[in-house]
Amino acid sequence: MTEQNSRLEIATLVHVALLGVVSTWAFGGGADWAVTLLSIIGSFAPVITWFAFQKRRSAGQRTPGALLALWPLLGFNTLVVLGTFQPSLRIATIEGARIFIPRDDLTVWPSSARPDLALTQLWLFDAIALSCLNLLLTILHRRSLRTLLLILGANALLLAIFGSLQKFVGSTGLFFGRVHSPNTSFFASFIYHNHWGAYVALMLAITIGLLFSLRPWSGYRDFWHSPALAAVVGIFFLAVTIPLSGSRSCSILAVLLLTAALIHGLRRVALHQQGFGKSTRGPLAFLALAIVVSLTFLVILARQSIETRVADTQEQLARMRVEGSIGGRAQLYGDTWHMACARPWFGWGLGSYGTAFAFYNTQHSVDNLPQYYENAHSDWLQFIAETGAIGTFFLLGFLLVPLLQLRKLRQITALPLYLFGGCGLILLYAGIEFPFGNPAVTIAFWSCLFAAVRWSQIDQRERTG
């Protein structure tokens, strides 16, 4: 490894880790000042990309396939920027109030309902996406990826402890009541408990993956004197915060990840014992006891939150039976789909949902006033409504191009497999919630995805020599 390569590798590691840590403590990156801060930090990514590209050119190496992902990213940027030159709404002031009025002189070219918000959201998206893409361009060793994942996991564990203490003392605001939360369902430094749940699901995937990337106690006296013990403790404390935060949907994600890990762990223990000609009864009995103890502590620690969410669920189910429908969420999705169908190709413009949806919202509150929605509670529906079929095509291209580089791999090892699994669960979850509305979750997602791709590439390189 040359000195320049080492510098690029370290620069990327520090850069992505800084984004991941700062975003979590800055209210999940959701505050306006936090969005600006993260965008500024992420703006150093093109510099790293440029040096990585120039290094390969000077060394006579071929252009990495990862750079192909820049083409759909460039297409997406072009679509968004073109839309800002044709505002689809005009602003009028009536009795001191600002209102938006649709224009009827639009061309077939892309347009944007809120050009100002489109550019702000595009800046943040590019800053995050390119920063994480640099993991594919500059990281040469798995130990660098392992270091990054350990930093992200350790930071999440610190947040979990902080949030649990905050919960147990009955804090009415963020940072032990020092900061008012606009949402009562907050946890740790995250304003919305479902965003915390999605973030922890990805952190669980990281921690479980790191656990199974260890060779069975290789170089250590036994399990109790190995990093595996710390990983198991970390997994428990991370997992317990999801029901403690009150996130029902993300509790299901955690159960899926933990079930997969349990089956994997049981199989690994059995194979390890059999390899040494030992009985599997003792270790399996210990694992069963550990599971029972963990579930007991989970119920004790999160009992109040679990009981509250169970009562809420029962009330919602009763209301659905009376109304004969699944409630306002279905109506929200239907209205969002109608909004998307109005401009199917280019959409209403990135960041425009909160403004443009007012023209399609058919829901009213009990006092017959229109309800306001800043998010569609479905990232996929909202993205289609904002960027249309073409914008969605570019996003999928940016997502899939790096994955296509793995199509010839014969084997994917444990760590990238869990990272891919965590990312897949978040993509599914984005169909019924808006995890990508939170910058910290978005950073964690792209970090996990590109780290998994790069880890698999390094594995393949070492296997083929």
C-alpha positions in Angstrom: 0.0 0.0 0.0 1.5 3.3 -1.1 1.6 6.4 1.2 -1.0 8.2 -1.0 -3.3 5.2 -0.9 -3.0 5.1 2.8 -3.9 8.8 3.1 -6.9 8.4 0.9 -8.1 5.3 2.8 -7.7 7.2 6.1 -9.4 10.3 4.8 -12.4 8.3 3.6 -12.6 6.4 6.9 -12.5 9.6 8.9 -14.9 11.4 6.6 -17.6 8.8 6.6 -17.2 8.2 10.3 -17.6 11.9 11.0 -20.8 12.1 9.0 -22.2 9.0 10.8 -21.4 10.3 14.3 -22.3 13.9 13.9 -25.6 13.2 12.2 -26.8 11.0 15.1 -26.0 13.5 17.9 -27.4 16.4 15.8 -31.0 15.2 16.3 -30.6 12.6 13.6 -29.6 15.3 11.2 -33.2 16.5 10.9 -32.8 20.1 12.1 -32.2 22.8 9.4 -28.8 23.7 10.8 -27.8 20.0 11.0 -28.8 19.5 7.3 -26.5 22.4 6.4 -23.7 21.1 8.6 -23.8 17.6 7.1 -24.0 19.0 3.6 -20.8 21.1 4.3 -19.0 18.1 5.8 -20.0 15.9 2.9 -18.9 18.4 0.3 -15.3 17.3 0.8 -16.2 14.0 -0.8 -15.6 15.1 -4.4 -12.0 16.0 -3.5 -11.4 12.5 -2.2 -13.1 11.0 -5.3 -10.9 13.2 -7.6 -7.6 12.1 -5.9 -8.7 8.5 -6.0 -9.4 8.8 -9.7 -6.1 10.6 -10.5 -4.1 8.0 -8.5 -5.5 5.2 -10.6 -4.8 7.1 -13.8 -1.2 7.9 -12.9 -0.7 4.2 -11.9 -2.1 3.1 -15.3 -4.9 1.2 -13.5 -8.3 0.7 -15.2 -11.2 2.8 -14.1 -13.1 1.1 -11.2 -16.5 -0.2 -11.9 -17.8 1.8 -8.9 -17.5 5.0 -10.9 -20.2 3.8 -13.2 -22.6 4.7 -10.4 -21.7 8.3 -11.0 -23.7 8.2 -14.3 -27.1 7.6 -12.7 -26.1 10.1 -10.0 -25.3 12.7 -12.7 -28.6 11.9 -14.4 -30.5 12.5 -11.2 -28.7 15.8 -10.5 -29.5 16.9 -14.1 -33.2 16.2 -13.6 -33.4 18.0 -10.3 -31.4 21.1 -11.5 -33.4 21.4 -14.7 -36.6 21.3 -12.7 -35.5 24.4 -10.6 -35.5 26.5 -13.8 -39.2 26.0 -14.2 -41.1 26.6 -10.9 -44.5 24.9 -11.1 -46.1 27.1 -8.4 -46.2 30.8 -8.1 -46.2 32.6 -4.7 -49.0 35.0 -3.8 -49.6 36.9 -0.6 -53.2 37.3 0.8 -53.7 39.2 4.0 -50.1 38.7 4.9 -50.2 34.9 4.4 -48.1 33.3 1.7 -49.9 30.8 -0.6 -48.9 28.7 -3.6 -50.8 28.7 -6.8 -50.3 26.2 -9.6 -49.1 27.6 -12.9 -50.9 26.6 -16.1 -48.2 27.6 -18.6 -45.7 24.7 -17.9 -43.9 23.0 -20.7 -43.2 19.2 -20.8 -39.7 19.7 -19.3 -39.0 19.0 -15.6 -40.4 21.5 -13.1 -40.2 22.0 -9.4 -42.8 23.2 -6.9 -40.1 24.3 -4.5 -36.8 25.0 -6.3 -35.2 26.2 -3.0 -35.9 23.0 -1.2 -35.0 20.9 -4.2 -31.4 22.4 -4.2 -31.1 22.0 -0.5 -32.2 18.3 -0.6 -30.0 17.6 -3.6 -26.9 19.1 -1.8 -27.5 16.8 1.2 -28.2 13.7 -1.0 -25.0 14.2 -3.1 -22.9 14.9 0.0 -24.0 11.6 1.6 -24.1 9.5 -1.5 -20.6 10.5 -2.8 -19.0 10.3 0.6 -20.2 6.7 1.0 -19.4 5.8 -2.6 -15.7 6.7 -1.8 -15.6 3.5 0.3 -15.6 1.6 -3.0 -12.9 3.8 -4.5 -10.3 4.1 -1.7 -10.6 1.3 0.8 -8.1 -1.4 0.2 -8.2 -3.5 3.4 -11.0 -5.1 5.4 -9.5 -3.8 8.7 -10.3 -0.2 7.5 -13.9 -1.2 6.9 -14.0 -3.1 10.2 -12.7 0.1 12.0 -15.4 2.2 10.4 -18.1 -0.3 11.4 -16.8 -0.5 14.9 -16.9 3.3 15.2 -20.5 3.4 14.0 -21.5 0.5 16.2 -19.8 2.0 19.3 -21.4 5.3 18.7 -24.8 3.6 18.4 -24.3 1.8 21.7 -23.4 5.0 23.4 -26.6 6.6 22.1 -28.6 3.5 23.2 -27.3 3.9 26.8 -27.9 7.6 26.7 -31.4 7.2 25.4 -32.3 4.5 27.9 -31.1 6.6 30.8 -33.2 9.5 29.4 -36.2 7.2 29.2 -35.8 5.8 32.7 -35.6 9.3 34.3 -38.8 10.3 32.5 -37.2 13.1 30.5 -39.8 15.3 28.7 -37.3 16.6 26.1 -34.1 15.8 24.3 -30.8 15.8 26.1 -32.5 15.3 29.5 -35.1 18.0 28.8 -32.7 20.7 27.8 -34.0 20.7 24.2 -37.7 20.7 23.4 -38.8 17.9 21.1 -41.5 18.6 18.5 -42.5 15.0 18.8 -43.3 13.2 22.1 -42.2 9.9 20.6 -38.4 10.8 20.7 -35.6 8.6 21.8 -31.9 9.4 22.6 -31.2 12.3 20.2 -33.7 11.2 17.6 -36.9 13.2 17.3 -39.0 10.3 15.9 -38.9 6.8 17.5 -39.3 5.0 14.1 -36.2 6.8 12.8 -34.4 5.5 15.9 -35.7 2.0 15.2 -34.6 2.0 11.6 -31.1 3.3 12.6 -30.8 0.6 15.3 -31.8 -2.1 12.8 -28.9 -1.1 10.6 -26.6 -1.0 13.7 -27.8 -4.4 14.7 -26.9 -5.7 11.2 -23.4 -4.2 11.7 -22.9 -5.7 15.2 -24.2 -9.1 14.3 -22.1 -9.1 11.1 -19.0 -8.2 13.1 -19.7 -11.0 15.6 -19.9 -13.6 12.9 -16.9 -12.3 11.0 -14.8 -13.4 14.0 -13.3 -16.8 13.6 -14.6 -19.0 16.5 -12.5 -17.6 19.4 -9.4 -17.8 17.2 -6.4 -16.5 19.2 -8.4 -16.2 22.4 -8.7 -18.5 25.4 -12.5 -18.9 25.0 -15.7 -17.0 24.3 -15.5 -15.1 27.6 -12.0 -13.7 26.7 -12.8 -12.7 23.1 -14.5 -9.7 21.4 -17.5 -11.9 20.8 -18.7 -11.3 24.4 -18.6 -7.5 23.9 -20.5 -7.9 20.6 -23.3 -10.0 22.2 -23.7 -7.4 25.0 -23.8 -4.7 22.4 -26.5 -6.5 20.4 -28.6 -6.9 23.6 -28.4 -3.2 24.6 -29.1 -2.1 21.0 -32.0 -4.4 20.5 -33.8 -3.6 23.8 -34.0 0.1 22.9 -36.3 -0.5 19.9 -39.3 -1.7 22.0 -38.2 0.7 24.8 -38.6 3.6 22.2 -42.1 2.4 21.4 -41.3 1.5 17.7 -43.6 -1.4 16.8 -42.7 -1.8 13.2 -38.9 -1.7 13.8 -39.3 -4.2 16.6 -40.4 -6.6 13.8 -37.2 -5.7 11.9 -35.1 -6.4 15.0 -36.9 -9.8 15.5 -36.1 -10.8 11.9 -32.4 -9.9 12.3 -32.1 -11.6 15.7 -33.9 -14.7 14.6 -31.5 -15.1 11.6 -28.5 -14.5 13.9 -29.8 -17.0 16.4 -30.2 -19.7 13.8 -26.8 -18.9 12.4 -25.2 -18.9 15.9 -26.8 -22.3 16.8 -25.5 -23.8 13.6 -22.0 -22.3 14.1 -21.8 -23.6 17.7 -23.0 -27.1 16.6 -20.4 -27.3 13.8 -17.6 -26.0 16.1 -18.3 -28.5 18.8 -18.7 -31.4 16.4 -15.4 -30.4 14.8 -13.6 -31.0 18.1 -15.7 -34.2 18.8 -17.5 -32.6 21.7 -21.1 -32.7 22.7 -23.4 -29.8 21.6 -25.8 -30.1 24.6 -23.8 -27.9 27.0 -23.4 -24.9 24.7 -26.9 -25.2 23.3 -28.4 -25.3 26.8 -26.3 -22.2 27.7 -27.6 -20.4 24.6 -31.2 -21.3 25.5 -30.7 -20.0 29.1 -29.1 -16.8 27.7 -32.1 -16.2 25.5 -34.5 -16.7 28.3 -32.6 -14.3 30.6 -32.3 -11.7 27.8 -36.1 -11.8 27.1 -36.8 -11.5 30.8 -34.6 -8.4 31.1 -36.2 -7.1 27.9 -39.7 -7.4 29.3 -38.6 -5.8 32.6 -36.8 -2.8 31.0 -39.3 -2.1 28.2 -42.5 -3.3 30.0 -44.2 0.1 30.2 -43.4 1.0 26.5 -44.6 -2.4 25.4 -47.9 -2.2 27.3 -48.5 1.3 25.9 -47.9 0.2 22.3 -50.0 -2.9 22.8 -52.9 -0.8 24.0 -52.5 1.6 21.1 -52.5 -1.3 18.7 -55.7 -2.7 20.1 -57.4 0.7 19.9 -56.3 1.1 16.3 -57.6 -2.4 15.4 -60.9 -1.6 17.1 -61.3 1.6 15.2 -60.5 -0.1 11.9 -63.2 -2.7 12.5 -65.7 0.1 13.2 -64.7 2.1 10.2 -64.3 -0.9 7.9 -60.9 0.3 6.6 -57.3 0.3 7.6 -57.5 4.0 8.5 -56.0 7.3 7.3 -52.7 5.8 6.2 -54.4 4.1 3.2 -56.0 7.4 2.3 -52.7 9.1 2.6 -51.1 6.6 0.3 -54.0 6.9 -2.2 -53.8 10.7 -2.3 -50.0 10.5 -2.8 -50.4 8.1 -5.7 -52.9 10.5 -7.3 -50.3 13.2 -6.8 -47.6 11.1 -8.5 -49.9 10.2 -11.4 -50.5 13.9 -12.1 -46.8 14.2 -13.2 -45.7 10.7 -13.8 -42.4 11.3 -15.6 -40.6 14.1 -13.8 -42.6 14.5 -10.6 -43.2 17.6 -8.7 -39.6 18.3 -7.8 -37.3 17.0 -5.0 -38.4 18.3 -1.6 -41.8 19.5 -2.8 -44.1 16.9 -1.1 -45.1 19.1 1.9 -46.2 21.9 -0.5 -47.6 20.1 -3.5 -49.5 17.4 -1.5 -51.9 20.1 -0.2 -53.6 20.1 -3.7 -54.3 16.3 -3.4 -55.0 15.8 0.3 -58.5 14.6 0.9 -58.2 14.0 4.7 -59.7 16.4 7.3 -59.3 16.5 11.0 -62.2 16.3 13.5 -62.8 20.0 13.3 -63.1 19.7 9.5 -59.7 21.5 8.8 -57.3 20.0 6.2 -54.5 17.9 7.7 -51.0 18.9 6.8 -48.4 16.2 5.8 -44.7 16.9 5.4 -44.0 13.3 4.5 -46.0 10.6 2.8 -45.0 8.0 5.4 -43.7 5.9 2.4 -40.3 6.9 1.0 -41.0 5.0 -2.2 -44.3 6.7 -2.9 -42.9 10.1 -2.0 -39.9 9.7 -4.1 -42.0 8.7 -7.1 -44.3 11.7 -6.5 -41.3 14.1 -6.2 -39.0 12.8 -9.0 -41.3 10.8 -11.2 -40.5 7.6 -13.0 -37.3 9.0 -14.5 -35.9 10.2 -11.2 -36.7 6.9 -9.6 -35.0 5.1 -12.4 -31.8 7.1 -11.8 -32.0 6.4 -8.0 -32.4 2.6 -8.6 -29.4 2.8 -11.0 -27.2 4.4 -8.3 -28.3 1.6 -6.0 -27.9 -1.3 -8.3 -24.8 -0.5 -10.3 -22.4 -1.3 -7.4 -24.4 -4.4 -6.6 -24.1 -5.7 -10.2 -20.3 -5.9 -9.6 -21.0 -8.8 -7.3 -22.9 -10.9 -9.8 -19.9 -13.2 -10.4 -19.2 -13.8 -6.7 -19.4 -17.4 -5.7 -19.7 -16.7 -2.0 -20.7 -13.8 0.3 -19.3 -14.0 3.8 -21.2 -13.3 7.0 -20.5 -9.6 7.6 -21.5 -8.3 4.1 -24.5 -10.8 4.2 -25.9 -9.2 7.4 -25.2 -5.7 6.0 -27.1 -6.5 2.8 -29.8 -8.0 4.9 -30.1 -4.9 7.1 -30.2 -2.6 4.0 -32.9 -4.9 2.4 -35.1 -4.6 5.5 -34.8 -0.8 5.4 -35.7 -0.7 1.7 -38.8 -2.8 2.5 -39.6 -0.6 5.5 -39.4 2.5 3.3 -42.6 1.3 1.6 -44.6 2.0 4.8 -42.6 4.6 6.6 -40.0 7.3 5.8 -36.6 6.2 7.3 -34.8 8.0 4.5 -36.4 11.2 5.7 -33.7 11.0 8.5 -30.1 11.9 7.4 -28.6 9.7 10.1 -30.5 6.6 8.8 -29.6 7.5 5.2 -25.9 7.8 6.1 -26.0 4.5 7.9 -27.8 2.8 5.0 -25.3 3.9 2.3 -22.3 3.2 4.6 -23.6 -0.4 5.2 -24.4 -1.0 1.5 -21.1 0.2 0.1 -19.0 -1.3 2.9 -20.7 -4.7 2.2 -19.9 -4.4 -1.5 -16.3 -3.4 -0.9 -15.8 -6.1 1.7 -17.1 -8.7 -0.7 -14.7 -7.4 -3.5 -11.7 -7.6 -1.1 -12.8 -11.2 -0.2 -12.9 -12.1 -3.9 -9.6 -10.5 -4.6 -7.9 -12.5 -1.8 -9.5 -15.8 -2.9 -8.4 -15.4 -6.5 -4.9 -14.2 -5.5 
